[in-house]
């Protein structure tokens, strides 16, 4: 039998009342989702729209078309993202610029739109948002693409076009660009005219090998036949780009080869391929590492400085790219193309030049002097008058490394220049005072000897210096004291903190060592390490009478240039200059006696770099007139057979320039 339950009938009535309440609540919530009432004014609706635009969620705002038709909030959010185009993932900062102006059922509100563009560029402009209220008393935004920007229409999208800035150059000491447009010839082949690809590749290879490496890099032609086979018959398949002087050397050998074609152009190049390469660095298209490390700075195809001054000062040289904001739209075939409307433009800012002290003639002479040296080698030239770096050359064997500035190697007997100055300062020796030069000299069980085991007997100190007697300096080491050598080295700029616009090793001088270490350090062995630049600067200090920090980059000026050193004692430096002259006239560098350009002062050096006395670096430091210089040849053996001939070639080339 079916029974009724009064309590359940009561529950049904309760549920009905709750359903009516819920429906009423839903209506109220729905009202809040489409705008604020006219009693509240349009301002809250504008603020809700701006907040929702930034977040990509517009459900709290109601929209109508200019014709009054309702538009779903989701459709507006989608259109906003489409209109934003390349800026969709970086929405603008939005704010209302004042209270809306209301006229009957229509309101107008001013807003400020600020986009953060790549490269730190800010694009700001003012827009107006129109609103309307209907019979329900709710304010709704009148949606149209012009809300985003006045020049946008339905179907448009914002796009960015990056405009590269003109890259500035590195200037020489005269203020002229080192890298300038220079004539080149692009050598190529037209596949349809090549009858035997392997034969023409062999002939081209033989011709290219005849060109000096200083003019053009090695050319690899192993894949040339395949490239020709894969190319269109009428294409220009580039083989190599030659400087005009290199092309002229081999023109007669390649001009009439089957299929060869030639295009004359100009490229931004240094005076020669080898010209201060490690110091200048290179400018190349952005590499994968560049793009990964600085995604906001570089784009594919950008020119980027690598190494040397181009790398160190890349930001200054490259300038600031410009940016153009345009609108584009998809055509019937789906291809997106610009509409021709420009929305915003930030002009590029050209790069600023970096001015150096390099002298073209001196650099060319230094490069020429090292050209035939297959071992790692470097030559640095410094102007005595002011410390300006005139040349910094690294031979072919250095493979792009800036040994001239950053090598950390023992100086060998060139350091007798420093030891002699210290001994003269302390009154421990005089120019003509007798100092013994035995075949060997032993300190704490360690035996020291001279090159080729020579002995001079007891001779004037100037002779010990000119003939480079190691045993004499080892015996004199105690007179310098534990720190005397380092102290004198510091007076010549060694170990100082330099700021010349590029990394440089300033030296590390042995100090507080054992008696045997002090003896070795007195003739440039032991733990003392230097760079060619450091020794060139020290040599210039002897010639000048006071150390000045070498100068390479003068604009922008170094932020922390080292102060000048103390004035050297005339009673010490004058005898030292005399002895350095005698090295050339009667000592270990007589090959330079007849060097054109005036008297040469200097000091040779042979530096052991491991426990095998046969393994030695070769050095020469010196000056002629206003040019001080240092030559270093890694594993160069005797300085007389490597470093001194390089010095001679340098001085002869300089005199001929």
Secondary structure, 3 states (H helix, E strand, C coil): CCCCCHHHHHHHHHHHHHHHHHHHHHHHHHHHHCCCECCCCCHHHHHHHHHHHHHCCCCCCCEECCCCCEECHHHHHHHHHHHHHHHCCCCCEEEECCCCEEECCEEEEEEEEEEEEHHHEEEEEEEEEEEEECCCCEEEEECCHHHCCCCCCCCEEEEEEEECCCCCCEECCCCCECCEEEEEEEEEECHHHCCCHHHHHHHHHHHHHCCCCCCCCCCCCCCHHHHHHHCCCCCCEEEEEEEHHHHHHHHHHHCCCCCEEEEEEEEEECCCCCCCHHHHCEEEECCHHHHHHCCCCCCCCCEEEECHHHHHCHHHHHCECEEEEEEEEECCCCCEEEEEEEEEEECCECCCCEEECCCHHHHHHHHHHHCCCCCCEEEEEEECCCCEEEEEEECHHHCCCCHHHHCCECCHHHHHHHHHHHHHHCCCCCCCCEEEECCEEEECCEEEECHHHCCCEEEEHHHHHHCCCHHHHHHHHHHHCCCHHHHHHHHCCCCCCCCCCCCCCCCECCCCCCHHHHHHHCCCCCCCEECHHHHHHHHHHHHHCECCCCECEEECCCCCCCCCCCECCHHHHHHHHHHHHHHHHHCCCHHHCCCCCCCEEEEEEEEECCCCCCCEEEEEEEEECCEEEEEEECCCCCHHHCHHHHHHHHHHHHHHC
